[in-house]
Amino acid sequence: MRSPFLRFLTAIAIVMSIWSGTMAQSSAFDTSRMDRSVSACDDFFSFANGSWIKNTPIPPSQAGWGTGNILSENNLEVLHQILENAAKTKAEKGSNTQLIGDYYATCMDEAGIEKAGTEPLRPYLKRIDEIKSAKDLGPTIAWLHKNGVPALFNVYGDADAKNSSMVIVNAGQGGLSLPTKDYYLKDDPRSVEIRTKFVEHVANVFKLAGETPEAAAKDAQAVMDLQTRLAKASKAPVELRDPEKNYNKIALTDAQKIFSNLDLNGYLAARGMPRVTELDFEKPDFFAEANKMLTEVPLEAWKTYFRWELVNDFSNALSKGFVDEAFNFGRLLSGAKEQQPRWKRCVRATDGAVGEALGAEFVKQKFTPEAKARMDALISNLFVAMKSHIENAAWMGAETKQKALAKLATYVRKIGYNEHPLGYAGLVITRDSYVQNAINAGLFQLDRNVKDIGHPPDKTRWGMTPPTVNAYYNSSYNEIVFPAGILQPPFFSLQADDPINYGAIGAVIGHEISHGFDDQGSKSDPQGNLVSWWTTEDRAKFEDRANCVVDQFTGYEVQPGLNLNGRLTLGENIGDLGGVNIAYSALMKALGGKEPGKIDGFTAEQRFFLGYAQVWASKLTAEAERARVLGDPHSPPRFRVNGPLSNMPEFAQAFGCKQGDKMVRTKACVIW
């Protein structure tokens, strides 16, 4: 089940690259993966990774392949063994072992899942079928939301963007099945093909649920028509990046005037949410259109849409036909050719449902106190470097610098795992039904979120589970978070050469620190409140420098006729640019002016940049690459390497690059 209430403004999505081989070299990078026929000054990504790119196929079950994937696969193997053992253990009810073991066991029970069919969804389908008039739509939507089923819009508790000390009700756009509004509205051949296939997919799902081919085809078109209307009223990904324009805290009575065809007090009561006098009504234009649709769209179309949202949401927990159909359509966007083995899907599902419990066992095996201490020291060094970069930013005035430094000083760091686990008291997981376990786990998290409303946020919580190969910055909490899953080789190793560690995990740390000062994070104060703390002059200078980054990345053609959206990817590109600069400065300070000897023929400075480039070595299917460009705020890996480094004179000096070389920009973009 989806959990729309967890929202983090920025996150570094480390889902690519490769670490193949045995890592026998003391430098902790594999020179055999390089392509020395390519000049480092023309295309550093290919220089560092070209041989691997040429010689390594993407596995048929993957949309892309690289370091993050390999590390995730390694972590999956560890989790797999943990879960297999837990599933065989007679554990105390409510213990971590019982929860993870029973959840995993029911997911692996394909015979039981096949026998159950869609029966676990029968109460939901019955409730939808009982809709008799337009007056029933609001209560039905509230009931669906209370049970974790997405429909039309999203309502959840989250920190008030302008008063981060309080969790308030947030209401935002929703209701779409395809990734973004553009998939419904663009007229290029690929978009038209995806829409055609989507309608076929919806019809196939309805047929699996028992409809005749004729009824399924009609209902599938009804879903497409309804969602297309929602798409026209929705904001695009690049519009969703502006926190100021997406903050609209208004009185509940004013929101009710916009959304007059749904009783908001009744909705909140049905959800078990407290009575409130105001809420963040994020997209008033969207709700105005949704309000019209509640009376203008035929009742039967709404019932069809609700059935689709229900079955689609649970499709991967249902019988093989539903799982296969979801994969068959999904590969149109991902390019993957085969489903991953059942055990891998079940490991991921268990991590998603009870990841804190599973992560506790993972940490015992894969994350030592020594690693945590070393990571803590690295972070401290990066903060010192960032402080220096702010102090030495010639374009920023003294008043703004003082406030920037104050914000930097209040950053919270979280490393490895949650030291204050919330636990799962009251969550019922049994060996009876996988679908019911998925429902129970989703409802448990929804209930926790609802109970947060009206209270200060619990800032000890994590937005990722310990085994996750990822990291993030949370603007509302002004925190940087690094799960144990990414704190493994090659991103981070106690045995690695310092330049490699600083180029790999150091740049990740710097990336997350930089997010507090990117186009979004720079609009929040030290307490995480959406407050302007810049002088007008300094803000204008920042925007000018940010526009340099926008222009640089907009100029990159990813596929013929498909360029990056520099505005959509701005925050992540600022994170990469700032991260690698800050990490390099931290390394130079750590070396203290000493020049370590060459390793594999490369200087310390060169090893830093190779360490950075090689953790981003990766390749994507054409389909996945296109999907990323259209909706993902992260640039594809090649541009995450060449883009930032081409702005750095330190890189040019390390490899002897000169003006006129492709890796030396005439107009360098510099922010932090």
NORSULZI-V621176 format. One line per field, one symbol per residue. phi: phi as a letter, one per 30 degrees, with the letter a starting at -180 (. if undefined). burial: b if it has 9 or more other C-alpha atoms within 8 Angstrom, else e. Layout:
# NORSULZI-V621176
phi = ???
burial = ???
This chain:
# NORSULZI-V621176
phi = .dbdddbbdbadccbbibbcjchddddibcddddbddcdedcadededbeddedccddedccdabaeddddddddddddededddddccdcdeideddddddddddddddddddddhcedcedddddddddcaddddeedddddddcicdaibbbacadddcaddbdbdcbbdajccdebddddcdcdeddddddddddddddddddddjddedddddddddddddddddddcdddeddddcdddccbdbdeddddddcddbdddddddddidddbcaadcdbeddddddddddcddeedddddddddeddddcedccdeeddddddddeddccidcbddeedddddddddddbdddddddddecbbceddddddddddeddddddeddddcdddcddddeedddddedceccbbiaddbddibejdcbbcdadeddddddddddddddddddibddddddccbdeddcaaaccddchbcbbdeecdbecdabdcdeeeddddcddddededddddbcdcddccdecicdbdccdedddddddddddddededdddcdbeibcdcdddcedddddddddddddddddedddiidcdddbhicdedddedddddddcdabbdeddddddddbcdcdeeeddcdddddccdddeddcidbejdddbddcdcbbc
burial = bebebeebbbbbeebbbbbeeebeeebbbbeebbbeebbbbbbbbbbbbbbbbeeeebeebbbbbbbbbbbbeebbebbbebbbbbbebeeeebeebbbbbbbbbbbbbeebbbebbbebeeeebebbeebeeeebbbbbbbbbbbebbbbbbbbbbbbbbebbebbbbbbbbbbbeeebbebbbeeeeebbebbebbbbbbbbbbbbeebeeeebbbbbbbbbebbbebbebbebbeebebbeebbbbbbbeebbebbebbbbeebbbbbebeeeebbbbbbbebbbbbbbebbebeeebbbbbbbbbbbebbbbbbbeebbebbbebebbbbbbeeeeeeebbbbbbbbebbbbbbbbbbbeeebbeebbebbbebbebbbbbbbebbeeeeebeeebbebbbbbbebbeebbbbbeeeeeeeebebbbebbbbbbbbbbbbbbeebbebbeeebeeebeeebbbbbbbbbbbbbbbbbbbbbbbbebbbbeebbebbbbbbbbbbbbbbbbbbbbbbbbbbbbbbbbeebeeeebbebbeebbebbbbbbbebbeeeebbbbbebbbbbbbbbbbbbbbbbbbbbeeeeeeeeeebeebbbbbbbbbbbbbbbbbbbbebbbbbbbebbbbbbbbbbbbbbbbbbeebbebbebeeebbbbbeebeebb
